Amino acid sequence: MHNKTIAQLANELSTNRISSVELTQLFLDRINRLDNTLNSFITITTEKALQEAAKADSLRAAGNTNPLLGIPLAQKDIFCTQGIKTSCGSRMLDNFIAPYDATSVIQLQQAGTVLLGKTNMDEFAMGSSNENSYYGPVKNPWDTRCVPGGSSGGSAAAVAARLTPAATATDTGGSIRQPAALCGITGLKPTYGRISRYGMIAFASSLDQAGTMTKTAEDAAILLNAMAGFDERDSTSVNTPVPDYTASLNDSLQGLRIGMPKEFFGEGLNSDIAEAIQAAMKEYENLGAKLIDIELPNTGLSIPAYYVIAPAECSSNLARYDGVRYGYRCKNPVNLEDLYKRSRSEGFGKEVKRRIMIGTYVLSAGFYDAYYLKAQKIRHLISQDFAEAFKKVDIIIGPTTPSPAFAIGEKSNDPVSMYLSDIYTIAVNLAGLPGVSIPVGFTKNLPIGMQLIGPLFSEARLLNAAHRYQKITDWHAKTPEEFN
Ligand code: GLN
């Protein structure tokens, strides 16, 4: 049962082969039995889950047929959940019980999903390995000596280990697609503004985007149907119609033009990953797609631009954690300055402090033009690269990451090599585009992810292309042995 997709579980529930209470108990049991090894959950909401499941069962009995009714899932601990600890992976918010629900949490609740708990993550979503969490690292279910990726490593590991049918996640520079790739699951980062950011704890507001971690593209479509849409409480959410993302999943790919950017296949790419992508391209050709070589000449500038813009925005967003209003407060402050200083130095971890310092520096008088403004200009060039490419092709495909999951501890003292994990994902955030990572093979025992990128609001097209591939391959159905 735990290997079934949301679409399959919905069928089990609607034909009364299992109740939501039974299904929820099954996943809670798996979490209790298996998560000691993985550490993918920060909070498990047993009581609430069983209550919500019972409610879903009675709604179903009364005739409600929502495809998500009674489906258990996990929320990344960056989404505010009323009455439940919402830590964002930080000591700063270790004592924070959210007083309200994020919009996307409400949308999923209204669709009838059941909350199993909150997943582990890099502190304030800063990281690529989940080693920056106050609650300790998450392990990769395919090899527990390896990282699951980050920052949504808890969500990715929990879905890969079948501790939950699906989870929510967020992506500022790759945090959905990179851990999805490293854990062998499907990770969708929609267009910037497609899902409300209200109640999603801010890291870098012009880049942050909520999305999904699932086994399949079909499941991502089902979840996106519930989560997408305009929200008047988020001024950057976009008021454009939400299609039924499941309706076009089976559309033909005949004549689809797929761009392969040469910058994504150069130096630094693991050769097994390159081969797996080439093999996947053959499948797409068999499905009727045409492969076209393209260029994204400013790709190399995306990491430097991101590491100016994201820290700048985070230094401003994280100024609110001052030890006064909510969150961590140091013991026995001698005066106000001591209160601010010690609350922030004790409450934040090393990587978060590094980002705040970089951000404060690049925004300071005298440096603003040299760094922040310049990075914004590069961001514009990167968007133009994509706009040019999408005149010639319908979607762009390449690897999600340059290498598979690395060992825990391997990169923790080398921030620059850690930052390079997102070399293929970050430009997509800078341009606000949607991207999805799907599993396309293995190198040794570790999964390989492939990224599909589309123009703004082309989620339906991306999920269609991903789904057609998943119908003729079974990489997405593989489960790590220990968690089978
Ligand atoms: N790894 C990137 C960073 O550390 C991206 C994180 C994210 O997407 N939240 O900032």
Residues whose N, C-alpha, C, O or C-beta is under 5 A from the ligand:
A	BS01	LIG	A125 M126 G127 S128 G150 S151 T170 D171 T172 G173 G174 S175 D422
